[in-house]
Amino acid sequence: MAERLKALLAIGRERACWWSTQLTAHESVKGVLTALNIDESTIRLKRQRLLKRA
């Protein structure tokens, strides 16, 4: 997963100018999460687990 993230960030740096004009912050984050195979339900589950520990 770390290699995939590094590759994604490299692509992001190359296209940063284009992304900043085309995408909102929310869409950018959603795109990154999708690329890493993390959907919103996974995030919700992890958040719930963290809240239970606290």
PEURMO-V746175 format. One record per pair of residues at least 4 apart in sequence whose ideal C-beta (glycine too) atoms are under 6 Angstrom apart, sorted by the first residue. I is the first residue (numbers start at 1). J is the second residue. D is the distance in Angstrom with one decimal. If there is no record, write none. Layout:
{{I;J;D} {I;J;D}}
//
This chain:
{{8;35;5.4} {15;19;5.4} {18;22;5.9} {19;23;5.2} {23;27;4.3} {23;28;4.8} {33;38;4.5} {38;42;5.2}}
//
